[in-house]
Amino acid sequence: MVGGAVDRMAVIALALGVCFWWPGAYTREEPLKTWNFTIPMPKHKVERLLVHDFQKTAPLWLKEVESIKPYGGRSSYFVRVGQYDMVVRWRKTAKDVWDSSYKVSPLFIRKRHLRPSPASIEASPGIDWAVEWRLLAVSASETAVQRTIFKLEQSSNRWLPLHRLMPLQCADENVAMASSFPHAV
């Protein structure tokens, strides 16, 4: 009887583990997560700080940025962050709508000589994720932002449940944007 209880508990634990740790397939129609928040400034200034001045303003909302350099064309950057590096690309997809894609190296790489090049990251990213940004002028002095993670593919550090951790990171970034952007102008 005790053995059967242990087997049932193991199956329940495994099922919960799969639900918690196993990422899904995400699309624009069925995204990982969507946030709606406001930034107290005009839409054109939010767009400028978020997209056009990304190289200068990303440290306002991304944590541990060491450097940002243009890479591979217009609105594309190689970003060096404390624990990883990434290639970020911005693309306008509609009026007031932008996509940002992030191809990220494997996490927890500390030694500079072991870090992959931007081309290597693009060819084989540890994490490949994308976000849609919708900007809507609520008033002349306030912008509504809708941020949606519609892609998240993880090929390295599989033991980390990034589909659970990325939304937490993005929520922190949203708060940082809303509080730091008005003071950046």
MILOLO-359813 format. One line per field, with one value per residue (C-alpha): residue in three letters; z, y, x. Coordinates in steps of 0.001 Angstrom, whole numbers, plus 524288, in hexadecimal, padded with zeros to 5 digits. Last residue first. Example, Ala and Ser with C-alpha at 12.3 -4.5 7.8 and 13.67 -1.06 7.14 Angstrom:
<recs>
code = SER:ALA
zz = 81BE4:81E78
yy = 7FBDC:7EE6C
xx = 83566:8300C
</recs>
This chain:
<recs>
code = VAL:ALA:HIS:PRO:PHE:SER:SER:ALA:MET:ALA:VAL:ASN:GLU:ASP:ALA:CYS:GLN:LEU:PRO:MET:LEU:ARG:HIS:LEU:PRO:LEU:TRP:ARG:ASN:SER:SER:GLN:GLU:LEU:LYS:PHE:ILE:THR:ARG:GLN:VAL:ALA:THR:GLU:SER:ALA:SER:VAL:ALA:LEU:LEU:ARG:TRP:GLU:VAL:ALA:TRP:ASP:ILE:GLY:PRO:SER:ALA:GLU:ILE:SER:ALA:PRO:SER:PRO:ARG:LEU:HIS:ARG:LYS:ARG:ILE:PHE:LEU:PRO:SER:VAL:LYS:TYR:SER:SER:ASP:TRP:VAL:ASP:LYS:ALA:THR:LYS:ARG:TRP:ARG:VAL:VAL:MET:ASP:TYR:GLN:GLY:VAL:ARG:VAL:PHE:TYR:SER:SER:ARG:GLY:GLY:TYR:PRO:LYS:ILE:SER:GLU:VAL:GLU:LYS:LEU:TRP:LEU:PRO:ALA:THR:LYS:GLN:PHE:ASP:HIS:VAL:LEU:LEU:ARG:GLU:VAL:LYS:HIS:LYS:PRO:MET:PRO:ILE:THR:PHE:ASN:TRP:THR:LYS:LEU:PRO:GLU:GLU:ARG:THR:TYR:ALA:GLY:PRO:TRP:TRP:PHE:CYS:VAL:GLY:LEU:ALA:LEU:ALA:ILE:VAL:ALA:MET:ARG:ASP:VAL:ALA:GLY:GLY:VAL:MET
zz = 7AA7D:7B30C:7BEF5:7B894:7B3E4:7C166:7C896:7BDCB:7B7D9:7C4D6:7C7A7:7BA4C:7BC76:7C94B:7C28B:7B7C0:7C17C:7C816:7BAEB:7B723:7C352:7C0E8:7B281:7B6B9:7BEDA:7C0D8:7BF6D:7B0B6:7B207:7A348:79836:79CAA:79318:79743:78D8F:78F30:79B10:79AF3:79F6A:79EC9:7A1B0:7A492:7A2C2:7AAD0:7A8DE:79CC4:7A0CE:7A027:794E0:7916F:7901E:78CCB:78F6D:78A81:790E3:78C1A:791C2:78DD2:7995F:798C6:78B25:780A6:77420:779FE:785D5:77D13:774D9:7813D:785DD:790A7:79E71:7A2EB:7A1E2:7AA25:7B596:7BC9E:7B4A4:7BD3B:7B2B2:7A500:79AEC:797F6:78B51:78E85:78522:78662:77EFC:77D69:77C1E:77B6B:76D1D:76939:769B0:76D38:76FC4:77B0F:77C2A:7886B:7882E:795A5:79F95:7AC97:7BB45:7BCFB:7B065:7A356:79916:78A8F:78393:777E3:7746A:76758:76396:768DC:775B5:77C6C:789C6:79766:7A353:7B167:7B392:7C12A:7C0D9:7B514:7B7CB:7B82E:7B266:7A5B8:7A44C:79C81:792C0:792A3:78DE9:78274:78906:79737:7991E:78BE2:78CE7:79A86:79573:78A04:79344:79C53:7AA92:7B6EE:7B36F:7B462:7B635:7AF7A:7B056:7A7E8:7AAC1:7A409:797E2:791B6:785AA:78428:785C8:790D4:79167:79F78:7A957:7B239:7C001:7C736:7C02A:7BEDD:7CD33:7D151:7C973:7CF04:7DCE4:7DA9C:7D4BD:7E009:7E9EA:7E383:7E3E0:7F227:7F5AF:7EE9F:7F638:80322:80000
yy = 8F7F2:8ED29:8F0A5:8EC79:8DFD7:8DB6A:8D818:8D1EC:8CB72:8C594:8C082:8B9E4:8B430:8AE0C:8A7F2:8A31F:89C1C:8959C:891A2:88BEA:88343:87A16:8774F:8776E:86B1F:8690C:85AD7:85CBA:86552:86578:863B4:86C90:87189:87C9F:883A0:88C27:89402:89F4D:8AD54:8B6CE:8C4B5:8CFA5:8DD12:8E94E:8F7D7:8FB50:8F144:8E292:8E1C9:8D366:8CBD6:8BD64:8B5A1:8A7A3:89F4D:894A1:8898C:880FE:87B81:87424:87981:87192:87913:88639:883F5:87FA7:88BF1:89443:88D8C:88364:88607:87D24:8879C:890D0:88778:888B8:880CA:87E94:87D2C:87795:88283:88A00:88CC8:8977F:89C58:8A935:8AB78:8B8EF:8BDF5:8CC64:8CB20:8BD54:8B3AE:8BC91:8B439:8B474:8AAB2:8A6AF:89DC2:898BC:896BC:88FB6:890CC:89F1E:8A442:8A6C3:8AB8C:8AA3E:8B2FD:8B39A:8BF69:8C107:8B688:8AB2B:8B09A:8BDBE:8BD0B:8BC48:8BAA5:8B5E2:8B509:8AF86:8B0F8:8B55F:8C0F6:8CD48:8C5DC:8C4EF:8D3CD:8D6D2:8CB86:8CB17:8D934:8D603:8CB1B:8CD5E:8DB6A:8E028:8D876:8DDE4:8EB9E:8E9FE:8E4BA:8F077:8EE6B:8E846:8DA12:8D0DD:8C245:8B6B0:8A9AE:89D85:88FFC:88359:886A4:87EEE:886AE:88D12:87FA3:87785:86913:86485:863AD:857CC:85B63:85DDF:854A0:84A24:84B68:84A92:83E0F:83874:83B9B:8355A:8293C:82862:82A23:81F2A:8164C:819B9:81694:80987:80634:8097C:80000
xx = 83629:83BB9:8336E:82699:82D39:831CC:82510:81CF8:828DE:82D41:81F8A:81F19:82CAB:82867:81C97:82596:82E6A:822D1:81D29:82A62:82B29:81FAC:82272:8309D:82EE0:83D81:841EC:84236:84E44:84F48:8456D:83A6F:83055:8278E:81EC8:812BC:816DB:80D28:80F49:803E1:807D8:7FE47:8043E:8018B:80405:7FC33:7F217:7F05B:7F9F3:7FB27:807D0:80779:813F1:8150C:81F6D:8286B:8306D:83BCC:84346:8502D:851F9:858E5:85B75:857D9:86079:86BCA:86A7D:86A78:876EA:87662:87B4F:8863C:890D4:88898:887A1:87AA1:8711C:8654E:85B0F:85C7F:85CCF:8505E:84950:83FA4:83556:82E2E:821A5:81BBA:80DE2:809F3:80612:80990:814F3:82064:82C4F:835E6:8410C:84863:85444:8576E:86238:8617B:8639D:8673D:86149:867F2:85E85:8613A:857A9:84EAC:84647:84D43:856BF:85E87:8635D:862E7:8695D:863AC:86C51:86C51:85DAA:85B07:84C3E:8444A:83B50:8439A:84F23:8473A:84777:853BD:853F5:8451E:8443A:83B42:833A4:82FBA:8341D:82F19:8227F:81FE0:8229D:81931:80EC9:80EDA:812DE:80D8D:81039:804D0:803CE:7FD90:8046A:8030F:80889:80C93:804F1:7F9DB:7F5A9:802F3:808F1:80EA3:811F4:811E8:81CCF:81E69:822A7:815F5:80CC4:8174A:81AD8:80CA6:80B07:817B2:8138F:8064A:80CA1:8164D:80B57:803A3:80F95:81223:80423:8053A:811A0:80ADA:80000
</recs>
